[in-house]
Amino acid sequence: MHFDVFNGDADGIIALVQLRLARPKESRLITGVKRDIALLKQVSPEQANSVTVLDISMEQNSDALASLLAHQVEVFYVDHHRPGDIPEDEHLKATINTDANTCTSLLVNELLQGQYVNWAIAAAFGDNMKAAATALAEKAGLSKEQRQQLEALGIYINYNGYGRDLDDLHFHPAELFKLLVKYKDPLELIADSNSIFATLESAYRQDMAKAKSARVLFDGPSAKVVLLADQPWARRVSGVFGNDLANASPDKAHAVLTLNADLSYTVSVRAPLNNKQGADSICVQFPTGGGRAAAAGINHLPQEKLEAFIEAVSQYYLT
C-alpha cells in the first residue's frame, strides 16, 4: 500500500496535486489541520510499501521515519522546514531546502520541470512567497489578472487549513485535495462556477472582516502582536491574517495570538518580509514551538509566558 502524507495547508495540498497529476497513484491520504505535523506516525510500517511525505518537518517526524526505513519502506520526502539530521538510507529519497524564499510546491515544481507551474504559483502565493510566486508567474507569461486569480486561490486554500481541529475547517484537507486534483490547471478551477473557489472566497471574506477587530497587545518599532478570540473564525484566519499584517508592514515582525479554551495561546509568527529569518529561532524557545525561518508558531503558549514571548519577538528584530 502507498501512503501520501501531507500538510493540510496550500503548500502541502498543492504539492501533492502536482505530483499526482504527473504521477497518478492509488494511495491512502494522511493529513490534518495546518499545525498537525506529526503525521508520519499514522503510517503503519507493516502496511506500507512506499510513502510520499510533503511539507511536514522531518525533525518532528524523525522517529516515525526511522521506523519506516528500518522496515525497508521506500520514502520520498520533499520539504522546506528544519530537517534535523537527515538519515543516510538507500530507501530514503529526500529533497530538502530550507531557503526562506522557497516552499514545498516550488520544490516539486522544479522536480517536475514546471509541468504544472500554475499550481505551484498558487501554492507559493498561499504560503506568502509573493516575490517567488510573482517571478514565476512572469516567467510563465501570465497576465496580471491571472496572477491575481492564482494568488486569491492560494490564499483561500491556505486559509482552509487553519483550525484547532478538523471541525473548524470548511473542507477536510484530504477532501479538498480530491476536489483540486480534478483540474490540471487551477485557472480552469477558478473559471468553473461549480468549483469550491466561490465557497472558500465567501467564507474567507466573512472571517477576515471580523479579524479587523483584533486587539493589539504590543506595537513597537520591530514587532506587532495582536490577539484574536477563542472562536472558529479566529482560528481559521490566524495564519492568513498574519500574512496580511506582514505584507502591510514588511519591516516588522508580526505575531497573531488566538486564545485557547484552557486560556493558553496559539501563536502564529511572521518574520519581517524584508528580513525573512528568525521566526523558528524565536518559537523553539518555548515548548510546542517550531516552524521555519520566515514563519513559525507555538501551539500552546501559557499566559505566564506571554510577556517573555513579546519581549523575545520584539528584541530579536531590533537593529
C-alpha positions as CSV (number, residue, x, y, z in Angstrom):
1,M,0.0,0.0,0.0
2,H,1.2,3.5,-0.8
3,F,0.6,6.4,1.6
4,D,0.6,10.1,0.8
5,V,1.3,12.2,3.9
6,F,1.0,15.9,3.5
7,N,0.4,19.2,5.4
8,G,-3.2,20.4,5.2
9,D,-2.3,23.9,4.0
10,A,-2.0,25.2,0.5
11,D,1.7,24.2,0.1
12,G,1.2,20.6,1.2
13,I,-2.0,20.0,-0.7
14,I,-0.9,21.6,-3.9
15,A,2.5,19.8,-3.8
16,L,0.5,16.6,-3.8
17,V,-1.8,17.9,-6.5
18,Q,1.2,18.4,-8.8
19,L,2.7,15.0,-8.1
20,R,-0.5,13.1,-8.6
21,L,-1.3,14.9,-11.8
22,A,2.1,13.9,-13.1
23,R,2.3,10.5,-11.5
24,P,-1.2,9.1,-10.7
25,K,-1.2,6.6,-7.9
26,E,-3.7,4.9,-5.7
27,S,-2.9,5.9,-2.1
28,R,-4.1,6.3,1.4
29,L,-4.2,10.0,2.3
30,I,-2.8,11.1,5.7
31,T,-3.3,14.8,6.5
32,G,-4.8,17.2,9.1
33,V,-5.0,20.8,10.1
34,K,-2.1,23.1,9.4
35,R,-0.4,22.6,12.8
36,D,-0.9,18.8,12.8
37,I,2.6,17.9,11.6
38,A,3.4,14.7,13.5
39,L,1.6,12.8,10.7
40,L,4.1,10.1,9.8
41,K,3.3,8.1,12.9
42,Q,-0.1,7.4,11.4
43,V,1.6,5.2,8.8
44,S,2.0,1.6,9.8
45,P,5.4,0.2,8.7
46,E,3.8,-3.2,8.3
47,Q,1.2,-1.9,5.9
48,A,3.2,0.5,3.8
49,N,5.3,-0.4,0.7
50,S,6.1,3.2,-0.1
51,V,5.3,6.7,1.4
52,T,5.4,10.2,-0.1
53,V,5.8,12.9,2.6
54,L,5.2,16.6,1.7
55,D,5.6,19.8,3.7
56,I,5.9,18.4,7.2
57,S,9.1,18.7,9.3
58,M,11.4,15.7,9.1
59,E,12.8,16.8,12.5
60,Q,9.3,16.4,14.1
61,N,8.7,13.1,12.4
62,S,12.2,11.5,12.9
63,D,11.2,8.5,15.0
64,A,8.4,7.5,12.6
65,L,10.7,8.0,9.6
66,A,13.4,5.8,11.3
67,S,10.8,3.1,11.9
68,L,9.7,3.1,8.2
69,L,13.2,2.9,7.0
70,A,14.0,0.1,9.4
71,H,11.2,-1.8,7.7
72,Q,12.7,-1.0,4.3
73,V,9.8,1.1,3.2
74,E,10.6,3.4,0.3
75,V,10.1,7.1,1.4
76,F,10.1,10.1,-1.0
77,Y,10.3,13.3,1.2
78,V,10.0,16.9,0.0
79,D,10.0,19.8,2.5
80,H,11.3,23.2,3.4
81,H,11.3,23.1,7.2
82,R,14.1,22.4,9.6
83,P,15.0,18.8,8.9
84,G,17.3,18.0,11.8
85,D,19.6,15.1,10.9
86,I,18.7,13.6,7.5
87,P,19.1,9.8,7.6
88,E,21.5,8.3,5.1
89,D,19.5,5.3,3.9
90,E,19.1,3.7,0.5
91,H,15.3,3.7,1.0
92,L,15.0,7.5,1.5
93,K,14.9,9.9,-1.4
94,A,14.8,13.4,0.1
95,T,14.6,16.9,-1.4
96,I,15.0,19.4,1.5
97,N,15.6,23.1,1.0
98,T,15.2,25.5,3.9
99,D,15.7,28.7,1.9
100,A,13.2,31.3,3.2
101,N,12.1,32.1,-0.4
102,T,11.0,28.6,-1.4
103,C,8.3,26.2,-0.4
104,T,7.5,22.5,-0.9
105,S,5.3,23.2,-4.0
106,L,8.1,25.2,-5.6
107,L,10.5,22.3,-5.0
108,V,8.0,19.8,-6.5
109,N,7.6,22.2,-9.5
110,E,11.4,22.0,-10.1
111,L,11.3,18.2,-9.8
112,L,8.5,18.1,-12.4
113,Q,10.3,20.7,-14.6
114,G,7.3,23.1,-14.5
115,Q,4.8,20.7,-15.7
116,Y,2.0,22.2,-13.6
117,V,3.6,25.6,-12.9
118,N,0.3,27.4,-12.4
119,W,-0.5,25.2,-9.4
120,A,3.0,25.9,-8.0
121,I,2.4,29.6,-8.4
122,A,-0.9,29.4,-6.5
123,A,0.8,27.5,-3.7
124,A,3.6,30.0,-3.4
125,F,1.1,32.8,-3.1
126,G,-0.8,30.8,-0.5
127,D,2.4,30.4,1.5
128,N,3.0,34.1,1.3
129,M,6.0,33.7,-1.1
130,K,4.8,36.7,-3.1
131,A,8.2,37.6,-4.7
132,A,8.9,34.0,-5.8
133,A,5.3,33.5,-7.0
134,T,5.3,36.7,-9.0
135,A,8.6,36.0,-10.6
136,L,7.5,32.5,-11.6
137,A,4.2,33.9,-12.9
138,E,6.0,36.5,-15.0
139,K,8.3,33.7,-16.4
140,A,5.2,31.7,-17.2
141,G,3.7,34.6,-19.1
142,L,0.6,35.0,-17.0
143,S,-1.4,38.2,-17.2
144,K,-1.9,40.5,-14.1
145,E,-5.5,39.2,-13.8
146,Q,-4.3,35.5,-13.9
147,R,-1.7,36.2,-11.2
148,Q,-4.4,37.8,-9.0
149,Q,-6.7,34.9,-9.5
150,L,-4.0,32.4,-8.6
151,E,-3.0,34.5,-5.6
152,A,-6.6,34.5,-4.3
153,L,-6.9,30.8,-4.8
154,G,-3.7,30.1,-2.9
155,I,-4.7,32.3,0.0
156,Y,-8.2,30.6,0.2
157,I,-6.7,27.1,0.2
158,N,-4.2,28.1,2.9
159,Y,-6.9,29.8,4.9
160,N,-8.9,26.5,4.9
161,G,-6.0,24.7,6.7
162,Y,-6.1,26.6,9.9
163,G,-8.1,25.5,12.9
164,R,-7.8,23.8,16.3
165,D,-9.2,20.6,14.8
166,L,-10.8,19.4,11.6
167,D,-14.3,20.6,12.7
168,D,-13.0,24.3,12.4
169,L,-12.3,23.8,8.7
170,H,-14.7,24.3,5.8
171,F,-13.2,21.3,3.9
172,H,-11.2,18.4,5.2
173,P,-7.7,18.7,3.6
174,A,-8.0,15.2,2.1
175,E,-11.3,16.1,0.5
176,L,-10.0,19.4,-0.7
177,F,-7.1,17.6,-2.4
178,K,-9.6,15.3,-4.2
179,L,-11.6,18.3,-5.4
180,L,-8.5,20.2,-6.6
181,V,-6.7,17.3,-8.4
182,K,-9.5,17.1,-10.9
183,Y,-8.1,20.2,-12.6
184,K,-4.8,20.2,-14.5
185,D,-4.8,24.0,-14.4
186,P,-6.1,26.0,-11.4
187,L,-7.3,28.7,-13.7
188,E,-9.8,26.1,-15.0
189,L,-11.0,25.5,-11.4
190,I,-11.4,29.3,-10.9
191,A,-13.5,29.6,-14.1
192,D,-15.7,26.7,-13.1
193,S,-18.8,28.2,-11.3
194,N,-19.4,24.8,-9.6
195,S,-16.0,24.6,-8.0
196,I,-15.1,25.3,-4.4
197,F,-13.5,28.6,-5.3
198,A,-16.6,30.7,-4.7
199,T,-17.4,28.9,-1.4
200,L,-13.9,29.5,0.0
201,E,-13.8,33.1,-1.2
202,S,-17.1,34.0,0.6
203,A,-16.0,32.3,3.8
204,Y,-12.6,33.9,3.7
205,R,-14.0,37.4,3.3
206,Q,-16.5,37.0,6.1
207,D,-13.9,35.8,8.6
208,M,-11.3,38.4,7.6
209,A,-13.8,41.2,8.1
210,K,-14.2,40.0,11.8
211,A,-10.4,40.0,12.2
212,K,-10.3,43.8,11.8
213,S,-11.4,44.0,15.5
214,A,-8.3,42.2,16.7
215,R,-6.9,43.5,20.0
216,V,-3.4,44.9,19.7
217,L,-1.3,43.7,22.6
218,F,2.0,45.3,21.5
219,D,3.1,47.6,18.7
220,G,6.7,48.6,18.7
221,P,9.3,49.6,16.1
222,S,10.3,46.0,15.3
223,A,7.2,43.9,16.0
224,K,3.4,43.9,16.4
225,V,1.4,41.4,18.4
226,V,-2.4,41.0,18.2
227,L,-4.9,38.8,19.9
228,L,-7.9,37.0,18.4
229,A,-10.8,35.4,20.3
230,D,-11.4,31.7,21.1
231,Q,-13.7,31.3,18.1
232,P,-13.6,29.0,15.0
233,W,-13.4,32.1,12.6
234,A,-10.5,33.4,14.6
235,R,-8.6,30.1,14.4
236,R,-9.3,29.9,10.7
237,V,-7.8,33.4,9.9
238,S,-4.8,33.2,12.3
239,G,-2.3,32.4,9.5
240,V,-3.7,34.5,6.6
241,F,-4.3,37.5,8.9
242,G,-0.6,37.3,9.9
243,N,0.4,37.3,6.3
244,D,-1.8,40.3,5.6
245,L,-0.2,42.2,8.5
246,A,3.3,41.2,7.3
247,N,2.5,42.4,3.7
248,A,1.2,45.8,5.1
249,S,4.3,46.4,7.2
250,P,7.2,44.4,5.7
251,D,9.9,45.8,8.1
252,K,8.1,44.5,11.2
253,A,7.6,41.0,12.6
254,H,4.1,40.1,13.4
255,A,2.5,37.6,15.8
256,V,-1.2,36.6,15.8
257,L,-2.3,35.0,19.1
258,T,-5.5,33.1,19.3
259,L,-6.9,32.3,22.8
260,N,-7.4,28.6,23.6
261,A,-10.1,27.1,25.7
262,D,-7.5,26.5,28.5
263,L,-6.6,30.2,28.4
264,S,-3.2,29.5,26.7
265,Y,-2.5,30.9,23.3
266,T,-1.9,29.5,19.9
267,V,0.8,31.7,18.3
268,S,1.5,32.4,14.6
269,V,4.7,34.3,13.9
270,R,5.7,36.0,10.6
271,A,9.3,37.3,10.3
272,P,9.6,40.7,8.6
273,L,9.2,40.3,4.8
274,N,12.4,42.3,4.4
275,N,14.3,40.1,6.8
276,K,12.9,36.6,6.5
277,Q,14.7,34.9,9.2
278,G,14.4,34.1,12.9
279,A,10.8,33.1,13.4
280,D,11.7,29.5,14.1
281,S,14.5,30.5,16.4
282,I,12.1,32.6,18.5
283,C,9.3,29.9,18.6
284,V,11.6,27.0,19.6
285,Q,12.5,28.8,22.8
286,F,9.0,27.9,24.0
287,P,7.6,24.3,24.5
288,T,5.4,23.3,21.5
289,G,7.1,25.9,19.3
290,G,8.6,25.2,15.8
291,G,8.4,26.1,12.1
292,R,10.7,27.7,9.6
293,A,12.8,30.9,9.3
294,A,10.1,33.1,7.7
295,A,7.0,31.7,9.5
296,A,6.7,29.7,12.7
297,G,4.3,29.1,15.6
298,I,3.7,27.9,19.1
299,N,0.8,25.5,19.7
300,H,0.3,26.3,23.5
301,L,1.9,29.4,25.0
302,P,1.0,29.6,28.7
303,Q,-0.4,33.0,29.8
304,E,2.5,33.5,32.2
305,K,4.9,33.2,29.2
306,L,3.2,35.9,27.2
307,E,5.4,38.8,28.3
308,A,8.5,36.7,27.7
309,F,7.3,35.9,24.2
310,I,6.5,39.5,23.3
311,E,10.0,40.5,24.7
312,A,11.6,37.8,22.6
313,V,10.0,38.7,19.3
314,S,10.4,42.4,19.7
315,Q,14.0,42.3,20.8
316,Y,15.1,39.8,18.2
317,Y,14.4,42.2,15.3
318,L,15.7,45.3,16.9
319,T,18.8,46.6,14.9
